[in-house]
Amino acid sequence: MRHINPTKAGLSVGSVLGIWHFIWVSLVAVGWAKPVLDFILELHFIQMQFGLAPFALGTAVTLVAVTFAIGVILGSVFAVVWNWLSSETRAPLLLVKSRGLREA
């Protein structure tokens, strides 16, 4: 199987999560977050009363940075596990165990 670069995978997943949360922060900043969230909850058959805190730049930056960092960690761990499971030395052993065969 193809090798995945842990750094690139981490940066990719981190970027996607960071951009997603940047969009959310932007919706909060312009006042569109509550209608969007109401719509999404309604699609999931959820009815609840809630309020959103006012926009704060420090909180927004922290949210985007933390979700980016979590994405980097998750993407890197995924790549390392993928590479470990698909390595040439592990593959025959996994194949033998999955088919219930004995090693020669």
C-alpha positions as CSV (number, residue, x, y, z in Angstrom):
1,M,0.0,0.0,0.0
2,R,1.0,3.6,-0.5
3,H,3.0,5.4,2.2
4,I,1.4,8.5,3.7
5,N,3.6,11.4,4.8
6,P,2.6,12.1,8.5
7,T,3.6,15.8,8.2
8,K,1.5,16.3,5.0
9,A,-1.4,14.3,6.4
10,G,-1.3,16.3,9.7
11,L,-1.2,19.7,7.9
12,S,-4.0,18.6,5.6
13,V,-6.4,17.5,8.3
14,G,-5.4,20.5,10.5
15,S,-6.0,22.9,7.6
16,V,-9.5,21.4,6.9
17,L,-10.5,21.6,10.6
18,G,-9.0,25.1,10.9
19,I,-10.8,26.4,7.8
20,W,-14.1,24.8,9.0
21,H,-13.8,26.6,12.3
22,F,-12.7,29.8,10.6
23,I,-15.9,29.7,8.7
24,W,-17.8,29.2,11.9
25,V,-16.0,32.2,13.6
26,S,-16.8,34.3,10.5
27,L,-20.5,33.4,10.8
28,V,-20.5,34.4,14.5
29,A,-18.7,37.7,13.6
30,V,-21.3,38.7,11.1
31,G,-24.3,37.5,13.1
32,W,-25.3,34.6,10.9
33,A,-24.3,31.7,13.2
34,K,-27.6,31.4,15.1
35,P,-29.8,31.0,11.9
36,V,-27.3,28.5,10.4
37,L,-27.2,26.5,13.7
38,D,-31.0,26.6,14.0
39,F,-31.3,25.2,10.4
40,I,-28.8,22.5,11.0
41,L,-30.4,21.4,14.3
42,E,-33.8,21.4,12.6
43,L,-32.5,19.1,9.9
44,H,-31.5,16.7,12.7
45,F,-34.9,16.9,14.4
46,I,-33.4,18.8,17.4
47,Q,-35.3,21.6,19.1
48,M,-33.5,23.5,21.9
49,Q,-33.1,26.9,23.2
50,F,-29.6,28.3,23.2
51,G,-27.7,31.5,23.0
52,L,-24.4,32.4,21.4
53,A,-21.8,34.4,23.1
54,P,-20.8,37.7,21.5
55,F,-17.8,37.6,19.1
56,A,-14.4,37.9,20.7
57,L,-11.3,38.0,18.6
58,G,-9.1,36.2,21.2
59,T,-11.6,33.4,21.5
60,A,-11.9,33.1,17.8
61,V,-8.2,32.9,17.3
62,T,-7.9,30.3,20.0
63,L,-10.7,28.2,18.5
64,V,-9.1,28.1,15.1
65,A,-5.6,27.5,16.5
66,V,-6.7,24.7,18.8
67,T,-8.7,22.9,16.1
68,F,-5.8,23.2,13.7
69,A,-3.5,21.7,16.2
70,I,-5.9,18.8,17.0
71,G,-6.2,18.2,13.3
72,V,-2.4,18.1,12.9
73,I,-2.2,15.5,15.6
74,L,-5.1,13.4,14.3
75,G,-3.8,13.5,10.7
76,S,-0.3,12.6,11.8
77,V,-1.4,9.7,14.0
78,F,-3.6,8.4,11.2
79,A,-0.7,8.4,8.8
80,V,1.7,6.7,11.2
81,V,-0.9,4.0,12.0
82,W,-1.7,3.6,8.3
83,N,2.0,3.2,7.4
84,W,2.6,0.8,10.3
85,L,-0.4,-1.4,9.2
86,S,0.6,-1.4,5.6
87,S,4.3,-1.8,6.0
88,E,6.0,-4.6,3.9
89,T,7.1,-6.5,7.1
90,R,3.6,-6.4,8.7
91,A,1.5,-7.1,5.6
92,P,2.2,-10.8,5.3
93,L,1.6,-11.4,9.0
94,L,-1.7,-9.5,8.8
95,L,-2.7,-11.4,5.7
96,V,-2.0,-14.8,7.4
97,K,-3.9,-13.8,10.5
98,S,-6.9,-12.5,8.6
99,R,-7.2,-15.7,6.5
100,G,-6.7,-17.9,9.5
101,L,-3.7,-19.5,7.9
102,R,-0.5,-20.7,9.6
103,E,2.8,-19.2,8.9
104,A,5.3,-21.4,7.0
